Amino acid sequence: MESTPLKLKLLLLFLTVFFHLNPPSSSSPLPKQALPTKSGYLTVNSTTNSAIFYAFYEAQNPNNTSLSDTPLVIWLQGGPGCSSMTGNFYELGPWRVTSSLKHNVEHLTLEPNPGSWNRIFGLLFLDNPIGTGFSLASSPEEIPTDQQTVAKHLFIAIRKFIALDPLFKSRPIYITGESYAGKYVPSIGYYILKRNPLLPVSKRVNLFGLAIGNGLTDPAIQVGTHALHNYNLGLINEKQKTQMEKLQTEAIGLTKSGNWSDATDARNKVLRFLSNVTGLATLYDFRRQSPYRSDWVEELLKDPEVKKSLGVNESMVFEGCSDVVGAALHSDVMKSVRYMVEYLVKNTKVLLYQGQCDLRDGVVSVESWVRKMRWDGLPKFLEAERSVWKVNDALAGYVQKSDNLSHVVVLGAGHFVPTDQGVHSQAMIEDWVLDKGLFGNSKHMQSLVKDVK
């Protein structure tokens, strides 16, 4: 499918800011149960009206007697520039879009998601950064080009969301995401921990932990793993391995010299080469015979009534992934945020999880940068036993944990872990948040919550 020309995308994106935003509609093709508890916009710049779109789903069956104590999980999609509505309607939200054939015509339907992450937690989806999905940016120049600005906007949006309801103020917050959110999640976590001490206790963000799924976090180290990994899987031969290693060396060299845009292009060459020589349907999961159907979400959100029910102007054009935002962050792609993770793991708990079958940001690539971390607890973590992890007596994967750091390998999953293994991903996030099972006895940041009045 040919993409919309960039200039037209810019026009559609930035004119949207000046349209009136609709309140959520009660009549919608979405089932009533699939409608968010709250949805709308969190303004990050009151002068330009640039804003982050959100959809919040309250816990279906909260464990706690009071919602004020019920954990709040925030989800950030990757990209850069991909909408968290993909996470909502294709991965971990309470309802998932699927398709059926009737008279050889594809029909989209929504079905309850048994692996939803809001079973016992509140779940907040944010279209991040501005310009992504339904979020609004007033001009191309206002779209962030670095993680500092991304984090600043997210911090404003999260604080504004908390201010919507007095019960939100004391809720423990866990920030999660996948893929390029391997940079977003550490960036906002780092920003929160640096900003919180400068604010009155009542204004702080109650951060309790961060989780990254199949994340791009230390790109130069991660890109250097692809040739050997795929050779060992039997997907490329010795000659192709040598060719890939040459491309990888180019990407790493450009990163080290600070040629950020060229380094991003060089990484893309590595991934294109791998895709071409393997002939795989997708690098996100080498088992699949066809790509993931996240385009179903785009189709669903084209419906004017669906947009209206979410509090979005019906004339707004939804893109699952924005080329405009991707272009703005092009030079950010190869910049590492590992130092942020090193800081975070000293102060709060961190979960790194990967689907076993992802060839882009999978197990080998993540373990490669974890081994390079500057953290006093690293030797103990590397020596920790890797435990067999089961869910309902079925083998789900493996867990390695020491102090604040947990690492999970999810079997039978690719890049989109909640899509491939919904119930297992639900069990993982619930046990990790609640310090249960294999995730017990982590050092929690209790000091951030107990003083909140």
Wavefront OBJ file of the C-alpha trace (Angstrom):
o trace
v 0.000 0.000 0.000
v 1.417 3.356 -0.998
v 1.846 5.807 1.882
v 0.318 9.285 1.965
v 2.795 11.919 0.692
v 4.710 13.524 3.559
v 3.494 17.080 2.853
v -0.141 15.954 2.910
v 0.476 14.085 6.174
v 1.927 17.246 7.686
v -1.090 19.254 6.567
v -3.567 16.723 7.960
v -1.650 16.385 11.209
v -1.220 20.031 12.051
v -4.600 21.326 10.861
v -6.239 18.869 13.250
v -5.160 20.992 16.219
v -7.530 23.720 15.146
v -10.643 21.519 14.969
v -13.079 21.306 17.862
v -12.575 18.114 19.873
v -15.696 16.056 20.471
v -16.703 14.712 23.868
v -16.940 10.906 23.945
v -20.089 9.567 22.282
v -22.435 7.074 23.881
v -23.514 5.606 20.501
v -20.639 3.745 18.874
v -19.890 0.549 16.938
v -17.598 -0.282 19.861
v -19.311 -2.485 22.464
v -20.172 -0.469 25.552
v -17.690 -2.537 27.567
v -14.916 -1.637 25.095
v -15.300 2.098 25.685
v -12.604 3.615 27.905
v -13.470 4.723 31.423
v -12.010 8.076 30.400
v -10.443 9.284 27.150
v -9.463 12.588 25.621
v -6.556 14.994 25.609
v -3.857 16.085 28.040
v -2.475 19.439 26.921
v 1.319 19.703 27.021
v 1.519 23.240 25.601
v -1.364 25.573 26.441
v -0.122 28.214 23.989
v -0.198 25.960 20.935
v -2.795 23.431 22.222
v -0.493 20.522 21.455
v -1.756 17.552 23.442
v -1.292 13.850 24.132
v -4.316 11.622 23.536
v -5.152 9.131 26.280
v -7.504 6.210 26.820
v -7.915 4.935 30.381
v -9.517 1.665 31.452
v -10.202 1.143 35.132
v -9.392 -2.225 36.684
v -12.072 -4.818 35.960
v -11.629 -6.648 39.274
v -9.292 -4.625 41.498
v -7.581 -6.581 44.267
v -7.648 -3.663 46.670
v -10.726 -2.479 48.526
v -9.857 1.097 47.574
v -9.118 2.242 44.020
v -6.696 4.758 45.510
v -4.343 1.813 46.195
v -4.895 -0.003 42.893
v -1.777 0.058 40.680
v -1.925 2.146 37.516
v -0.076 0.732 34.500
v 0.869 3.178 31.736
v 1.546 1.798 28.237
v 3.725 3.497 25.604
v 3.982 2.149 22.052
v 7.237 2.236 20.082
v 7.948 3.279 16.523
v 9.060 5.954 16.864
v 5.672 7.404 16.067
v 3.390 4.372 16.528
v 0.085 4.763 18.344
v -0.638 3.105 21.680
v -4.054 2.285 20.255
v -2.216 -0.655 18.673
v -1.338 -1.797 22.173
v -4.921 -1.146 23.227
v -6.848 -2.936 20.490
v -4.270 -5.482 19.269
v -2.253 -6.431 22.335
v -3.199 -5.811 25.962
v -6.384 -3.764 26.171
v -9.678 -5.256 27.432
v -10.969 -5.787 23.882
v -8.975 -6.985 20.877
v -9.703 -6.458 17.193
v -9.867 -9.594 15.079
v -11.132 -10.559 11.658
v -13.461 -13.103 10.116
v -14.308 -13.930 6.510
v -17.912 -13.745 5.345
v -18.532 -14.453 1.661
v -14.787 -13.921 1.080
v -14.996 -10.436 2.582
v -12.940 -9.574 5.661
v -14.998 -8.230 8.573
v -13.445 -6.728 11.689
v -14.881 -7.547 15.091
v -13.927 -6.853 18.692
v -13.630 -9.681 21.187
v -12.951 -9.650 24.941
v -9.239 -10.107 25.621
v -8.597 -12.754 28.298
v -5.016 -11.488 28.585
v -5.888 -7.848 29.238
v -3.546 -5.964 31.557
v -6.473 -4.179 33.232
v -7.849 -7.315 34.875
v -6.762 -6.091 38.329
v -4.907 -2.850 37.456
v -5.904 0.473 35.943
v -4.498 0.768 32.403
v -3.614 4.046 30.689
v -2.651 4.254 27.009
v -0.813 7.387 25.845
v -0.241 8.312 22.186
v 3.343 9.492 22.510
v 5.019 11.717 21.390
v 2.751 14.513 20.183
v 1.890 13.989 16.524
v 1.473 10.238 17.077
v -1.886 8.508 16.592
v -4.628 10.843 17.831
v -2.211 13.186 19.635
v -1.931 16.766 18.429
v 1.081 18.829 17.398
v 0.704 22.430 16.277
v 3.711 22.447 13.940
v 6.448 20.109 12.677
v 8.947 21.982 14.820
v 7.070 21.088 18.003
v 7.391 17.324 17.529
v 10.207 16.140 19.821
v 13.550 15.277 18.280
v 15.137 13.903 21.467
v 14.269 11.882 24.557
v 14.524 14.858 26.911
v 11.610 16.586 25.167
v 9.642 13.343 24.908
v 10.047 12.858 28.665
v 9.132 16.465 29.444
v 5.850 16.167 27.522
v 5.055 12.805 29.104
v 5.708 14.186 32.580
v 3.264 17.042 31.970
v 0.656 14.642 30.560
v 0.959 12.128 33.408
v 0.634 14.851 36.050
v -2.431 16.247 34.269
v -3.994 12.802 34.132
v -3.373 12.298 37.861
v -5.090 15.638 38.497
v -8.295 14.403 36.813
v -9.323 12.371 39.864
v -8.255 12.678 43.530
v -8.071 8.863 43.701
v -5.274 8.839 41.111
v -2.883 10.804 43.315
v -1.792 7.972 45.599
v -1.936 5.097 43.116
v 1.360 3.278 42.464
v 2.409 3.946 38.868
v 4.197 1.483 36.594
v 5.374 2.704 33.189
v 5.566 0.049 30.483
v 6.060 -0.198 26.744
v 7.689 -2.090 23.901
v 10.121 -1.684 21.011
v 11.165 1.994 20.673
v 9.584 2.527 24.074
v 12.796 0.840 25.202
v 13.948 4.455 25.035
v 10.725 6.230 26.055
v 10.246 4.205 29.250
v 13.746 4.808 30.680
v 13.592 8.461 29.600
v 10.361 9.259 31.433
v 11.410 7.149 34.430
v 14.720 9.002 34.649
v 12.960 12.352 34.249
v 10.495 11.533 37.042
v 13.202 10.500 39.498
v 15.190 13.652 38.771
v 12.170 15.987 38.949
v 10.323 14.497 41.933
v 12.754 15.770 44.630
v 12.302 19.311 43.295
v 8.517 19.199 43.732
v 6.194 19.218 46.752
v 5.239 15.676 47.739
v 1.674 16.229 46.546
v 2.909 17.088 43.020
v 5.201 14.089 42.543
v 4.591 11.185 40.194
v 4.253 8.022 42.266
v 6.644 5.855 40.253
v 6.943 2.254 41.428
v 8.539 0.483 38.477
v 9.280 0.284 34.760
v 8.855 -2.555 32.257
v 10.278 -2.788 28.736
v 9.210 -5.416 26.221
v 11.479 -6.252 23.276
v 13.063 -2.843 23.653
v 15.586 -0.859 21.635
v 17.649 0.683 24.452
v 21.352 0.529 23.521
v 21.158 0.402 19.712
v 24.850 0.158 18.803
v 25.346 -2.892 21.006
v 22.066 -4.439 19.892
v 22.691 -4.039 16.162
v 26.008 -5.830 16.607
v 24.284 -9.078 17.637
v 22.165 -9.795 14.567
v 24.634 -11.623 12.302
v 25.815 -14.205 14.829
v 22.325 -14.716 16.254
v 20.761 -15.409 12.876
v 23.678 -17.598 11.805
v 23.199 -19.723 14.923
v 19.494 -20.019 14.112
v 20.383 -21.316 10.639
v 18.700 -18.388 8.917
v 21.869 -17.133 7.177
v 25.064 -18.851 6.039
v 28.719 -17.993 6.670
v 28.986 -15.687 3.643
v 25.824 -13.781 4.589
v 27.017 -13.574 8.187
v 30.232 -11.896 7.011
v 28.238 -9.473 4.848
v 25.976 -8.612 7.779
v 28.924 -8.108 10.115
v 30.353 -5.568 7.685
v 27.063 -3.646 7.679
v 26.871 -3.857 11.477
v 30.413 -2.511 11.838
v 29.433 0.467 9.672
v 26.405 1.244 11.874
v 28.463 0.941 15.062
v 31.245 3.138 13.683
v 28.834 5.887 12.635
v 27.251 5.761 16.092
v 30.607 6.082 17.839
v 31.489 9.110 15.696
v 28.132 10.787 16.418
v 26.842 10.706 12.832
v 23.393 9.954 14.143
v 21.259 10.172 11.015
v 23.706 8.117 8.952
v 23.957 5.603 11.791
v 20.171 5.154 11.732
v 20.290 4.592 7.980
v 23.093 2.063 8.454
v 21.063 0.117 11.036
v 18.139 0.074 8.619
v 20.478 -1.441 6.001
v 21.334 -4.268 8.397
v 17.665 -5.068 8.978
v 16.774 -4.795 5.272
v 19.625 -7.145 4.364
v 18.441 -9.673 6.942
v 14.864 -9.441 5.721
v 15.885 -9.858 2.074
v 18.231 -12.832 2.479
v 15.943 -14.755 4.849
v 12.712 -14.084 2.965
v 10.833 -14.029 6.257
v 7.347 -12.540 6.405
v 8.476 -10.393 9.337
v 11.576 -10.026 11.493
v 9.263 -9.495 14.458
v 8.663 -13.270 14.637
v 10.610 -15.716 12.483
v 7.850 -18.356 12.818
v 5.132 -16.328 11.132
v 4.054 -16.965 7.551
v 2.442 -13.520 7.331
v 3.001 -10.168 9.081
v 1.194 -9.139 12.250
v -2.184 -7.549 11.444
v -1.856 -4.342 13.438
v -3.358 -2.662 10.351
v -6.716 -3.903 11.659
v -6.459 -1.229 14.352
v -5.980 1.448 11.710
v -9.048 0.162 9.882
v -11.106 0.141 13.096
v -10.129 3.692 13.999
v -11.048 5.083 10.592
v -14.705 4.757 11.598
v -16.073 8.247 12.416
v -18.323 6.854 15.161
v -15.415 5.044 16.804
v -13.398 8.265 16.780
v -16.338 10.172 18.187
v -16.786 7.617 20.977
v -13.132 8.118 21.965
v -13.502 11.902 22.091
v -11.655 12.521 18.826
v -12.821 14.770 15.989
v -14.338 12.659 13.228
v -12.308 14.452 10.548
v -8.978 13.459 12.095
v -6.948 10.996 10.027
v -5.549 8.154 12.139
v -2.218 6.532 11.284
v -0.967 3.507 13.148
v 2.588 4.786 12.722
v 3.433 8.363 11.756
v 6.170 8.965 9.181
v 6.286 12.590 10.325
v 7.141 11.636 13.911
v 9.533 8.965 12.673
v 11.365 11.580 10.620
v 11.552 13.972 13.589
v 13.238 11.305 15.736
v 15.398 9.838 12.956
v 18.616 11.147 14.494
v 17.599 9.902 17.940
v 17.335 6.233 16.990
v 20.954 5.176 17.598
v 21.443 7.137 20.831
v 21.734 4.912 23.892
v 19.713 5.367 27.075
v 21.477 2.555 28.929
v 22.856 5.041 31.459
v 19.268 5.875 32.406
v 18.480 2.214 33.074
v 21.641 2.005 35.202
v 20.329 4.893 37.302
v 16.787 3.556 37.445
v 17.673 0.052 38.618
v 19.396 1.569 41.658
v 16.193 3.362 42.637
v 13.208 1.330 41.467
v 12.391 -2.055 40.022
v 12.895 -2.742 36.332
v 11.491 -5.558 34.198
v 12.994 -6.461 30.821
v 11.012 -9.050 28.865
v 11.334 -10.392 25.336
v 9.492 -12.798 23.108
v 11.775 -15.670 22.179
v 11.230 -15.378 18.386
v 11.892 -11.657 17.766
v 14.849 -11.033 15.418
v 14.933 -7.245 15.850
v 14.941 -6.480 19.578
v 14.918 -9.960 21.037
v 16.589 -11.887 23.832
v 20.170 -11.937 22.521
v 20.220 -8.229 21.680
v 18.882 -7.207 25.107
v 21.147 -9.529 27.086
v 24.118 -8.094 25.191
v 23.621 -4.583 26.625
v 22.539 -5.790 30.062
v 25.951 -7.465 30.429
v 27.581 -4.061 29.809
v 25.641 -2.218 32.530
v 27.527 -0.172 35.093
v 25.650 -1.283 38.171
v 26.979 -2.695 41.416
v 24.292 -5.362 41.364
v 25.231 -6.701 37.913
v 27.600 -9.516 39.020
v 24.930 -10.840 41.381
v 22.297 -10.618 38.632
v 24.480 -12.473 36.126
v 25.076 -15.218 38.696
v 21.376 -15.513 39.573
v 19.649 -18.752 38.615
v 17.384 -18.677 35.584
v 14.129 -20.209 36.784
v 11.579 -22.150 34.773
v 8.377 -20.093 34.682
v 4.965 -21.718 34.397
v 1.454 -20.294 34.123
v -1.437 -22.623 34.987
v 1.046 -25.533 34.885
v 2.048 -24.681 31.295
v 5.636 -23.740 30.458
v 5.608 -19.978 29.810
v 9.306 -19.091 29.744
v 12.192 -18.255 32.040
v 12.805 -15.670 34.756
v 16.138 -14.376 36.024
v 16.008 -11.924 38.917
v 18.272 -10.206 41.390
v 17.462 -7.167 43.518
v 15.541 -4.654 41.380
v 16.210 -6.219 37.966
v 14.041 -8.955 36.447
v 14.542 -10.498 33.017
v 11.887 -12.672 31.377
v 12.052 -14.743 28.201
v 8.525 -15.454 26.944
v 8.289 -18.682 24.963
v 6.091 -18.866 21.886
v 6.126 -15.104 21.388
v 7.693 -12.628 19.020
v 8.021 -8.848 19.210
v 4.395 -8.327 20.294
v 4.387 -10.482 23.417
v 0.836 -9.638 24.623
v -0.539 -10.478 21.157
v 1.221 -13.834 20.980
v 0.963 -14.889 24.631
v -1.778 -12.775 26.182
v -2.525 -14.785 29.310
v 1.160 -15.390 30.008
v 1.962 -11.697 29.591
v -0.899 -10.860 31.951
v 0.431 -13.281 34.564
v 3.914 -11.800 34.139
v 2.890 -8.175 34.628
v 0.588 -8.985 37.553
v 3.157 -11.071 39.425
v 5.911 -8.528 38.761
v 3.832 -5.565 39.967
v 2.641 -7.457 43.053
v 6.044 -9.045 43.831
v 4.557 -12.523 43.633
v 5.997 -15.881 42.652
v 9.359 -15.679 40.899
v 9.260 -11.872 41.179
v 9.105 -11.710 44.986
v 11.332 -9.703 47.337
v 12.367 -6.747 45.159
v 13.388 -3.401 46.609
v 10.376 -1.173 46.177
v 10.383 2.602 46.140
v 7.957 2.835 49.055
v 9.222 6.272 50.083
v 7.571 7.853 47.062
v 4.088 6.713 48.040
v 3.908 6.708 51.818
v 4.297 10.483 52.099
v 1.588 11.278 49.551
v -1.319 12.921 51.296
l 1 2 3 4 5 6 7 8 9 10 11 12 13 14 15 16 17 18 19 20 21 22 23 24 25 26 27 28 29 30 31 32 33 34 35 36 37 38 39 40 41 42 43 44 45 46 47 48 49 50 51 52 53 54 55 56 57 58 59 60 61 62 63 64 65 66 67 68 69 70 71 72 73 74 75 76 77 78 79 80 81 82 83 84 85 86 87 88 89 90 91 92 93 94 95 96 97 98 99 100 101 102 103 104 105 106 107 108 109 110 111 112 113 114 115 116 117 118 119 120 121 122 123 124 125 126 127 128 129 130 131 132 133 134 135 136 137 138 139 140 141 142 143 144 145 146 147 148 149 150 151 152 153 154 155 156 157 158 159 160 161 162 163 164 165 166 167 168 169 170 171 172 173 174 175 176 177 178 179 180 181 182 183 184 185 186 187 188 189 190 191 192 193 194 195 196 197 198 199 200 201 202 203 204 205 206 207 208 209 210 211 212 213 214 215 216 217 218 219 220 221 222 223 224 225 226 227 228 229 230 231 232 233 234 235 236 237 238 239 240 241 242 243 244 245 246 247 248 249 250 251 252 253 254 255 256 257 258 259 260 261 262 263 264 265 266 267 268 269 270 271 272 273 274 275 276 277 278 279 280 281 282 283 284 285 286 287 288 289 290 291 292 293 294 295 296 297 298 299 300 301 302 303 304 305 306 307 308 309 310 311 312 313 314 315 316 317 318 319 320 321 322 323 324 325 326 327 328 329 330 331 332 333 334 335 336 337 338 339 340 341 342 343 344 345 346 347 348 349 350 351 352 353 354 355 356 357 358 359 360 361 362 363 364 365 366 367 368 369 370 371 372 373 374 375 376 377 378 379 380 381 382 383 384 385 386 387 388 389 390 391 392 393 394 395 396 397 398 399 400 401 402 403 404 405 406 407 408 409 410 411 412 413 414 415 416 417 418 419 420 421 422 423 424 425 426 427 428 429 430 431 432 433 434 435 436 437 438 439 440 441 442 443 444 445 446 447 448 449 450 451 452 453
